[in-house]
């Protein structure tokens, strides 16, 4: 696939590496422009191309990995995007358990979906330490990565990506009810500081 990554920090770089390892072509964008990304592009290799945020719209899927407070400005160039948008963002401002923005009971992905109503939004990859995504295949017990969306077909594309990373995708349903199960600060499947096993996740869900 041709996949865009919006956000070139450590998490964005990790996604670039993981996607390239699995044969995808990657478009990488940040707020400072393609020239600022050239040293990183040389490091990541020829399958990654630096582009402007608006140029990400040619991608079949975009991974959204910017900070929560930068969302409105970051999404503005993607207002017309109609492809799959994978929302990896947490409404967090610090590392402590209570360091998250209060969204008055709403899920963060619900807010992102309202800002980009034409996109096919899928919530995924936001509930575990990001570095763990590189080691999923090395674990002896099946690890669970959660996914939620109002678009079943888009969700299946992301599920295939999760499986390619070596994890078991757990489909939690739609964005409202399902997404809130692994939302930062409130979701029972979030905040564990590690990737849950499938058995652990199933046990938590059974109590809901």
N, C-alpha and C positions, 0 to 999 in steps of 0.2 A: 504494500500500500504506500501511497504518498501521505505521510503524516506530518502535521505541523506541531511544533512545540512553542507555546507562548510563555516566555520566561526562561532566562538563561543562567539562573543561579545553580546551586548544587543539585537541586531536584530536577530542573530542566536538563542539566547535563547528564544526569543519571538516566533519564528517560531516553535521551538521544542515544546513549551507549547501548541500552537494552534493546531499543528498536533496531539499531544498526546490526546488532548481533543476530537478530532474527530476520534479516534481509530486507527491511523496509528502507525506503528513501525518506529523509527527514528534512523539513524546512524549519529553521530555528529563527525566532524573532525576539527582540526585546524592545524596551522603550528608547534605547539610545541609538538604534540604527545598525544596519549591517556592518559598517566599518568597525564598530566596536567589538564585533564578534569574530573578526578574522583570526586572531591568535587561537581562539577556542576551536574554530572550524578546522584549522590546520591540525589540531590535536585529535579531533573527532574523526577526521578522514573524509574521503570524497563522497560518501553517501549523505553527508549533511551539508546543506546550503543555507547561508545567511540571507534572510529576506526582511522586508518591513512587515509590521503586523498586518497591514491590509493585504499583502501578498499571500498571507497564510490561507486566504479564502480559496485558493486553488487546491488545497489539500482535501483529501477524502475525510480526514478526521483530524481534530486539533486537540492536543493535550493542554489544558489551561492550568498553569502552575505559578501564577503570580500571587503576590500577597493580597490578603483580603481587602486591605485599605486602598489598594490600587485598582480594584476591580472596575469601577465606572470608567476611568480613563483608558484602561487596558482593553476593554471590550468595545469601545467606541468605533475603532476601525473595522470591527467584525459585525457591525450592525446588520448587514445583509447576508451573513453566512447561513447557509441552509444545510451544511453537512453535519457530521457527528461531532459534538463537542463533549469531551470527557472532562468533567469538573473534578479536579484533584485538590481543590482549595479547601482549607479549613478556615473558619472564622476565628482565628487565633492571633494574638499579638505577642505572646511570650511562651516560654517553655513550661511554666508551672501549670498545674491542673486547672487552676481557676483563671488562667490568662486567655480568656476568649470573650469575644464580643457577644453581648446579649441580643439575640434576634427576636425577642418577644415570642418565643415558641415556634418560630418559623425555621425551616431548614435552610441552610446556606445555599444549597443547590436550587431551591425554589426561587430564591431571589435572583440568582444568576440566570435561571430560565426566563424570568420575567424581563430581564435586561436584553436577552437575545431570543425573542420569541420564535424566530424563524429557524433556529438551530434545533438539532435533534440531541438534546442534552442527556448525558448519562453520568450519574454520580459513581465514582470508583476511585480506588487507590488512595483515599484520604485518611484511612483509619489506622494505619500501621506505620512504624518507623520506615521512612523511605529507603534507607540503606538496606533494609531487609529484602527489598524487591530483587536485589541482585543475587540472593542466596536461596531462593525458594526451592530450587531443584535439588539442593544439597541436604534438605531436611528429610529424616526418615518417616515422619508422620505427615499426612496430607494437611496442608495449610489452607486456610479459607481467606479468600478475598471477596468482598461484598460488592454488589452492583444493584443499582436501582434506576429506573427510567420509566417515562410514560410512552416510550417508543420501543416496542418489542424488537423490531428488526435492528435498530441501532444497538440495543442491549446485547444482542447475539454477537455482533461484531466485537464488542468489548470483551465479552465472555471468551471468545476465541483467543484474544490477546492475553487475557489472564491465564488461560490454559497453556499458552505458549511459554509463559514465564515459569511454569511449573507448579502453579497453585490450582486449587479447586475453586471455581467460581460459584458463589452462592447467590442466586437470584432472589432478592428480597421484595420484588414487586415494583410498585409505582414510586414516583419521586416523593410524594407526600408521606405516606405511611412507611414505605420501605426505606426511603432515604433518611428519615429521622431515626431509624434504628441504629445507624452508624454515624450520626452527626456529632461533631465535636461538642463536648460539654454536657450533652443530654442523652445521647444514644447509648443503650446498654452494651452495644458491640464495639464502642469506641473507648479510647482512654486506657487501654490495657498495657500500653508501652511495648507491645510485641505483636507479632502475627499470631492470631488464635488458630488452633487446630480446628479441623472440621467438627470433631466431637465436642470441643469446648463451645464453639459457636452454636451448635445444635442444642446444647444444654441450656445456654442462655436464652435462646429463642423459645424454648419450651416453657420457660418461666414467664414469658410476656403475655 
